Amino acid sequence: MGRTRTRSARPDPPPPGDPFGAVSESGSTVGAFLGIETSGTATAVALVTGDRELVETARAGTAHNEVLFGLIARVIAAGNIAPVRLAGIGVTIGPGMFTSLRVGLSAAKALALAHSIPLAGIDTFTALAADVAVNSHILAVVDARKQQVYAALHLGLTRLLGPLLATPAELTARVAEATGTAGRILVAGSGSALCLPLLEAAGLAATDSGILTPSAAGVGRLARARVAAGLADDVGRLEPLYLRRTDAELVREQRWPG
C-alpha cells in the first residue's frame, strides 16, 4: 500500500483483557478518527485528526482476524489516545473479500458499542474515489473473481453509475454510455488491470491511478465528514455490502431448494 506510513512484520499483541490495547483516558489526541480497511488482501488501520494523518499501519496477507486487534492497539497507542476518546470510527463495508469485510466490521462495531463511539460504514468505491481525489471521472473497480468486477463511476465523489456487478466488457459499455469519449477517466482498485485494456480499446481516455486498495487514513477522513454531517450509521443495522451472494448461500440453495 503506497500510503502506509508504518509497517510491522508482526504487530505487538494487545494487553490481556483489552483487545484494543490500554491507553490512559488522559490521552492527548483530540477529535481523532480511527479508520479500518479490510476489504482486500491486507489489513490497514489509521488514526486521523482534521485533514492530518497521525499514524497508519498495515499488514499484508489475508490473516485479518489474527492481526487486526494488534494493529488497532498499536495505532491507538501511537496516537496517545484512549479508545473512549475517539471521535468516531470508519470502516470499509465492501464490496470486497467476504470474510475479511466481516472481520473489520465486527471489530469496528465492538469498539463502537463498548465506548459509545459514532461509526460510519464507507463503501470501497467511495474510499477509492476519495483517495484519487480529483474532480474528474473516477472508475472504482474491485476484482470480484469469476471474470467479473464490482464497480462504480464517480465524478469527484458524486456517484454517477453503480454500484454494480458486471464483466469488464459489460462495464466498459456502461461507462462509455455514461461518459461518452470526452474527458479522462482515472481507474482505481484491484480490478483496474482487468478493465483498462477494454476501456482503452473502446476509445475512452482511461488512465491507471495507481491506487489498488483504499487507504485506512482515507476511510477515517470520510468517516469524519459523515459524522460531522450527522450521518453516522446505526451500529446494530450496519452490514457488509457484498453485491453477490456468498458461495455458502449458493450451496445451501442447491442442497435445500425452496
C-alpha positions in Angstrom: 0.0 0.0 0.0 1.6 3.2 -1.2 0.1 5.3 1.6 1.2 3.3 4.5 3.3 5.2 6.9 4.5 2.5 9.3 4.7 -1.3 8.7 5.2 -4.1 11.1 6.2 -7.6 10.4 4.4 -8.8 13.5 2.1 -6.4 15.4 2.5 -6.3 19.1 -0.3 -8.2 20.8 -2.8 -6.1 22.9 -2.7 -6.4 26.6 -4.7 -9.3 28.1 -8.3 -8.5 28.7 -8.4 -5.5 26.3 -8.4 -6.4 22.6 -7.9 -2.8 21.6 -5.0 -2.0 24.0 -4.9 0.1 27.1 -4.2 3.8 26.9 -4.9 6.1 29.8 -8.1 8.2 29.5 -6.0 11.3 29.6 -4.7 10.7 26.1 -4.0 14.0 24.5 -5.2 13.5 20.9 -8.5 15.4 20.3 -11.0 14.8 17.6 -9.3 11.7 16.3 -11.0 9.2 14.0 -10.0 5.6 13.5 -10.0 4.2 10.0 -10.2 0.4 9.4 -9.7 -1.1 5.9 -10.1 -4.9 5.4 -11.7 -5.1 2.0 -8.8 -6.9 0.3 -5.6 -8.9 0.9 -4.2 -6.5 3.5 -5.3 -5.2 6.9 -4.8 -1.5 7.5 -5.6 0.9 10.4 -5.0 4.6 10.7 -5.7 7.4 13.1 -6.5 10.8 11.6 -7.5 14.2 13.0 -8.7 17.0 10.8 -7.0 16.5 7.5 -3.9 15.2 9.2 -2.9 11.6 9.3 -1.4 10.8 12.7 -0.3 7.2 12.0 -1.2 4.4 9.6 0.0 0.9 9.7 -0.7 -2.2 7.6 0.0 -5.9 7.3 -0.1 -7.7 4.0 -1.8 -11.1 3.8 -5.3 -12.5 4.5 -4.9 -13.2 8.2 -7.1 -10.2 9.0 -8.6 -11.8 12.2 -5.1 -12.6 13.6 -3.6 -9.1 13.1 -6.4 -6.5 13.2 -6.7 -6.1 17.0 -2.9 -5.8 17.3 -2.8 -3.1 14.7 -5.7 -1.2 16.3 -3.9 -1.3 19.6 -0.6 -0.1 18.1 -2.3 2.9 16.3 -4.2 3.9 19.4 -1.1 3.8 21.5 1.0 5.7 18.9 -1.7 8.4 18.9 -1.7 8.6 22.6 -5.5 8.3 22.9 -7.9 6.2 24.9 -10.4 4.3 22.8 -13.2 6.0 24.7 -12.0 9.4 23.5 -12.1 8.6 19.8 -14.5 11.0 18.0 -15.5 8.3 15.5 -14.7 5.2 13.6 -14.8 4.5 9.8 -14.7 1.0 8.4 -14.9 -0.2 4.8 -18.0 -2.3 4.3 -17.3 -3.6 0.8 -17.6 -4.8 -1.7 -14.5 -7.0 -1.3 -13.5 -10.2 0.3 -16.4 -11.6 2.2 -14.7 -12.9 5.4 -12.2 -10.0 5.7 -15.0 -7.5 5.5 -16.8 -9.2 8.4 -13.6 -9.2 10.4 -13.2 -5.4 10.0 -16.8 -4.6 10.6 -17.1 -6.8 13.7 -14.1 -5.1 15.2 -15.4 -1.7 14.4 -18.8 -2.5 15.9 -17.3 -3.9 19.1 -15.2 -0.8 19.7 -18.1 1.5 18.8 -20.5 -0.3 21.1 -18.1 -0.7 24.0 -17.3 3.1 24.1 -20.4 4.7 22.5 -18.4 5.9 19.5 -20.1 7.0 16.3 -19.5 4.6 13.5 -19.6 5.2 9.7 -19.5 2.4 7.1 -17.6 3.5 4.0 -18.1 1.6 0.8 -15.0 0.6 -1.1 -15.9 2.6 -4.2 -16.2 5.9 -2.3 -13.0 5.2 -0.4 -11.1 4.6 -3.6 -12.5 7.7 -5.3 -11.6 9.8 -2.2 -8.0 8.5 -2.4 -7.8 9.5 -6.1 -9.0 13.0 -5.0 -9.6 14.7 -8.4 -12.6 16.4 -9.8 -12.9 14.2 -12.9 -14.4 10.8 -13.7 -13.2 8.1 -11.4 -14.0 4.5 -12.1 -13.6 2.3 -8.9 -13.3 -1.4 -9.8 -12.8 -4.3 -7.4 -11.9 -7.7 -8.7 -14.9 -9.9 -8.0 -13.3 -13.1 -9.4 -15.2 -15.3 -11.8 -14.3 -12.9 -14.6 -16.4 -10.1 -13.0 -15.8 -6.9 -11.2 -17.7 -4.7 -8.7 -17.7 -1.2 -10.0 -19.0 2.4 -9.5 -18.3 5.5 -11.6 -17.9 8.9 -9.9 -17.4 12.5 -10.9 -15.2 13.5 -8.0 -17.2 12.0 -5.1 -20.6 12.2 -6.8 -21.8 8.7 -7.8 -22.9 8.5 -11.5 -23.2 4.8 -12.0 -23.4 1.7 -9.8 -22.7 0.0 -7.6 -22.9 -2.9 -10.0 -21.5 -6.4 -10.6 -20.5 -6.9 -14.3 -18.0 -8.4 -16.6 -15.3 -6.0 -17.8 -16.9 -5.9 -21.2 -20.3 -5.1 -19.7 -18.8 -2.4 -17.5 -17.0 -0.8 -20.5 -20.3 -0.4 -22.4 -22.0 1.1 -19.3 -19.1 3.6 -18.7 -19.0 4.6 -22.4 -22.7 5.3 -22.3 -22.4 7.3 -19.1 -19.4 9.4 -20.1 -19.1 9.4 -23.9 -15.5 9.7 -25.2 -14.7 13.1 -23.8 -12.5 13.7 -20.8 -10.2 11.4 -18.9 -11.3 8.5 -16.6 -9.0 7.6 -13.7 -9.3 3.9 -12.8 -8.7 2.7 -9.3 -9.0 -0.6 -7.5 -7.9 -4.2 -7.7 -9.9 -4.7 -10.9 -8.1 -2.0 -12.8 -5.9 -4.3 -14.8 -8.9 -6.3 -16.0 -10.8 -3.2 -17.3 -8.1 -0.8 -18.6 -7.4 -2.6 -21.9 -11.1 -2.8 -22.8 -11.7 0.8 -21.8 -8.8 2.0 -23.9 -10.0 -0.2 -26.9 -13.4 1.4 -26.7 -11.8 4.8 -27.2 -12.1 6.0 -23.6 -9.3 8.1 -22.1 -8.8 5.7 -19.2 -5.7 6.1 -17.1 -4.4 3.9 -14.2 -4.5 5.9 -11.0 -2.0 3.6 -9.4 -4.3 3.1 -6.4 -5.3 -0.6 -5.8 -6.8 -0.5 -2.4 -8.4 2.2 -0.2 -6.2 3.8 2.5 -7.3 3.4 6.1 -6.5 7.1 6.5 -8.9 8.0 3.7 -11.6 5.8 5.4 -11.0 7.7 8.6 -11.4 11.1 6.9 -14.6 10.1 5.1 -16.0 8.9 8.5 -15.1 12.3 10.0 -17.1 14.0 7.3 -20.1 11.7 7.7 -20.2 12.0 11.5 -19.9 15.8 11.3 -22.9 15.8 8.9 -24.9 13.8 11.4 -24.8 10.7 9.1 -23.3 8.1 11.4 -24.7 4.6 10.9 -26.9 2.6 13.2 -24.3 0.1 14.6 -26.8 -2.7 15.0 -28.0 -2.4 11.4 -24.8 -1.8 9.5 -23.9 -4.8 7.3 -21.3 -5.5 4.6 -22.0 -4.5 1.0 -21.5 -7.7 -0.9 -23.3 -7.3 -4.3 -23.1 -11.0 -4.7 -24.4 -13.9 -2.6 -21.7 -15.9 -0.9 -20.7 -19.4 -2.1 -22.2 -20.8 1.1 -25.6 -19.3 0.3 -25.5 -20.8 -3.2 -24.6 -24.2 -1.9 -27.4 -24.1 0.6 -29.9 -23.2 -2.2 -28.7 -26.2 -4.2 -28.9 -28.6 -1.3 -32.2 -27.3 0.1 -34.1 -25.6 -2.7 -37.1 -23.5 -1.7 
